[in-house]
Amino acid sequence: MAGSNFGHLFRISTFGESHGGAVGVVIDGVTPGLEITEEEIQVQLDRRKPGQSSVTTPRQEPDTVHLLSGVFEGKATGVPILAILYNKDAQSSAYDDIKDKFRPGHADFTYIAKYGLRDYRGSGRASGRETAGRVAAGAIARKLLLGRGVKVTAYTWRAAGIQCDRACDLKAAALMVPIIEQLAVDGDSVGGIVECRITGLEAGLGEPVFDKLEADLAKAMMSLGAVKGFEIGSGFQCADMKGSEHNDPMDKNGFVSNHAGGIIGGISTGEEIVFRIAVKPTSSISKEQRTINIQGQETPIQTIGRHDPCICPRIVPVVEAMACLVLEDHYKRQIALKA
């Protein structure tokens, strides 16, 4: 399948299906000699894995990572790293009754249109489970970035109509939970907004035209199946601002404001990068909906299975991972430029 690769000098290729034998990732471009352990990668995977709270799917996947190549005696050798996570708790029979029906909001119809067939078990490659490989790769990119003083932090900024007053607002989170739990009881779901902040990034990263830093960040985020919107800095608010309001003045100490979100002309300014993504409501809901089957006949449908009533909590580490992959790739491009 084309489109399973991401990056240039720090490059990944993910593989596997939700209800197949495993999911995972091949990572190329890791700096030789970098100390890597499965335990370090597992820390990030544990943040993403299912079954952790009442607002996530009850599927119980240990998501234990195994490094099968590219690491010797605890250090990256410079050759591609293969990280694999075996599926342990797939219940494919839950999809037998709807295997010939197109689930609203899912990629069932479009996969048939493109390939002429599809893996109906848990959405196959279109499942959010594919992101486990991204998080494994992102953990390695994160370690390289931390060595440069770069920190990437994402959090749920808005969900279930409740907005945070600040990063990691526990009071707002406590208000979100009962709403999301009730939606799950009702067989429904809800979306939200995730914000990501990047600090410690030096000025000068990014390419001036097609590979602008924010363009690559946008592509990374929009490559996530649940994401339907991206904005950086003032984002869509800039449409109602004047130039005198949106421009970021400078004085001898640097930038006075940061409406640009840390990127100007496609290149990092050295200021904090701030972007947000819009996360759609989970498509798999048990409420009865209308659809058609593969014969084109109208039919009701209910998606029975184990699904997240809100994707935001589990997409947070994925957002961070994808941001780390973009930044490490651009750091390596910058190093190559100056070599």
N, C-alpha and C positions, 0 to 999 in steps of 0.2 A: 504494500500500500504506500503510495507516494504521500508525502506530507507528515511522515512520522519522525522527521529529523528537524533539529533546531540548533541554530548557532553556526559560527564560522570557525574560529580558532579554538574555542571551547564548545564542543559540539556533542549533542546527545541524540540518541535514537531510542525511542521507547517501543516496547513490544508487549503482547499478551492481551487477553480478554478477561472480562469480569468473571465469567464462569468457565474459563479455560483452566489449563494446568497451573499457570503462573502469569505474573506480570513482572516487568522489569525494565532495565535501561542499559544501554551501552554508552559509556562516557569516554570521549576522546579529547585530548588536549590538556589533561591534568598534569600539572607541573611535577616532573620527576623528583623524587625524594620527599614529597609531601607525606607526612605521617597520617595514615588513615586507619581507622578501626571500624569494624561493623557496629560496635557499641555507639560510636559517635553518630553514625548515620541513623541508628535506631532511635536516638533521642528525637530527631525530627519526624521520623515515621510514626512514632507513638503519638505525636500531636495530631496526625492526620487520620489515624486508623479508626475504624467504626466501633460502635458500641461503648462509647465513653460517657454518654450522658443521656438524659431523657429527650433531648432535642436532636439526637443523631440516630442513624439506623442501628437496630439491635444486632445486625450481623456481627459475628464474633470472629474477626480475622486477626491473628497475631501479628501479621505483617512483618515477620522476621526476615531480615535482609541477609543474603549470603553473597559474598564477593567471590566470584569464580575465576577472575583473571585480573591482571593489571596491578596487583598488590603483592609484594613479596617482603616477608619479614616486617610487616607493618608499614611499608612505604610504597608509594606509587612508583611504578617502574617507568612510566612514560608511555606505555602501550595502552590500548583501550581497556577500560575497566568494565566488567560485566557484573551488574548487581541484579539479583533475582529474588522475588518474593513469591513463594508457592501459595496458591489459593487453598484454604482449608475448610471454609464454611459456606460453600456455594450450594444453594437449594434451587436448582434449575427447574424442578417440577412446578414451581410456583408460576412459571411462564407458559406452561403447556396449553392452558385454556385461551391464551391470547396470542399464540405464536403466529396466527394468520391475520391478526388485526394490527392496524397502525395506531400506536399509542399517541394521543395528542401531545404535542410539545417535544416528542422524541425524534430521533433520527431514523426511525423505522422506514418511513416513506422515502426519504432522500437517499438512504443506503440502497434500497431496492432500485430507485431511479438511476443511481450511479453504477452499481455492481451487478444488479439483477438477482441478488440474494443478500441475506443478512443473517447474523447470529442473533437470534431473538432472546437468548438467555442473558438477562440482565444488561442488555444493550451492547454486549460485545466490546468493540473498541470505542464505542461512543459512551461507555460508562465512565463515571467519575473515578472508578477504580484505576483507570489508566494513569491517573495523576500520581500514584504511589511511586512510580519510576522517576517522575520529575522531582519529587521530594528527596529521593535518595541522591540524585545527581546534584540537587540544590544544596544538600548538606555539605558536599565536597566543595562546591563553589563558595559557600558561606565561609568555610574555614579559610580558604585562600583570601577572601575579602577581609575577614577579621584580622589577618596578618597585615593588612594594609590600613587598618583602623576604620574600616567601613562597617556600619551596622544597619541591618534591614529589619524593620518591625512593622507588621500589619496587625490590624484588629477590626472587629465588627464595629462600624461607625453608626449603622442604622439597621434595624430589623424589626419586623412586626409593627411598623409605625412608630417605634421608639428610637430616639436619637441620643447618642452619647454627648455629654458636655465636654468630655476630654478623652484622651486615649485610655483604653482599658477601663471604662467607667463601670464599676461593679454594680452601682445602684441602678443604672440603666439596664444592665444585663439581667438583673433580678426582675425587672418589669417585663422584659422580653420573654422570659422562660415560660410563665404560665399561659401567655397568649399562644406561643408556639405549641405547647403541649396540648392545648384545647383544639387547635387546628389539626393536630395529628389524630386526636380522638374523632374529629369530624371528617376525617379522611381527606384533609386538604393540606396545603403547604403555603409558605410565604417566602418572599425574597428579602433583599437588603442591600446595604452598601458596605464595602470594605475599604478602609483607607490604609495606605502604606507610606511609611516615612523612612527615608534613607539619609543617614548622616555620615560624615567623615569622607565623603567622595571628593576627590580632587577636581579642580577645574580642568577642562580640556578633553573629556571623554565624549565620544560620539562622532558621527560622520556628518558632513554638512548638508547632504541632499537626501538620498533615499534611505540611508541607514542612520537617520537622526536618532539620538538616544531615546527620546520620547516615542518615536515611531516604533523602535524595537521593543520598548516596554509595552506599548499598546498592542503590538502583535502578540507578545508573550501572554498578556492578560486575555486578549480576545481569543486566543487559542484554547482557552478553558471553556468547556462546553456550557457551563452555567452562566458565563459572563455575557452581558448584552450591552454594556456601555463602559466607556473609559474617559476620564478627564484628568488633567494635570494642572496644578496650581489653582488659579481662580476658575479654571474650567469653563463651563457654560455660563457662569456668572459674568464672564468678560464680555459677553454679547450685550450686556446692559451697562457697561462701564465706559467712561471716556478714556482717551489715551493718557490724559494727565493723571487719571486714577490707576490705570493698569500698568503703566510703565514703572519699572523698578529703578528709582534713582540711586546714585552712588555717591559716597563721600570718601574721605581718606581711609575709613575703616572698612569699606566694602559696600555691599548692597544694603540699602535702607529698608526695602521691602522685598517680598518674594512672591509676587503675583504670578510669575512665570513658572513657579514650582521647581526651581533649581536647574532649569534647562533653557537656554536661549540660542536660537539658530541651530538647534539640534545638538548642541554641545553643552556639557555640564558647566555650571558657573562656580561650583564649589559650595553653594548654598544647599540647604536641606532640600532633597527631592520629595515632593508630596504629590501623590496621585490617588485617585479613587476609582473603584469599579462598581458597576451595578450588577448584582447577582439576581438572576430570575428565580421565581418560586420553583421548587422541585417539580419536575414534570410528572413523576410517578406518584399518583394519588389514587386513593381507593374510592373516591366519589365517582358515581356513574357519569360517563361522558359519551358524546356521540362521535363516531368515526366511521371508517369503511374498512373492509377486509381486502385481501390481495385480489379478490375477484371484482372489487369495486362496489360491493353491496354495502348499504348502510347498516350499521350495527351498533348497539350499545357496548361499552367497554368499562371494566373496572380493573385497575392494575393492583393486584394483590401481591404483596411481597414486603421486604424490609427496606424501607427507604427513609432518607432524612427529611423531616418536615421543614427544615430550614438548612440550606447548604452552607451558610456563612461561617459557622464555627469551624467546620472542617476544611473550608477553602482557604482560611487564613494562612496556614503553613505552606499551602501550594502557591499562593500569591508571593510569599516571601521567597520560595524556592525559585520561581520563574524570574523574579527580579534579580536574584543572585546570579542566575545563569546569564542574563543579559549583561550585567555589570562585569562579571569575570571575563566574558567574551570581549567586551570593549576594552578592558584593561589589557588583555593580550594583544588586541589590535594596536593599542597605543604603544605598547612595548615594541611591537614589530615595526611600527612607523619610525620610532626613534633609534632603532638598532643600526 
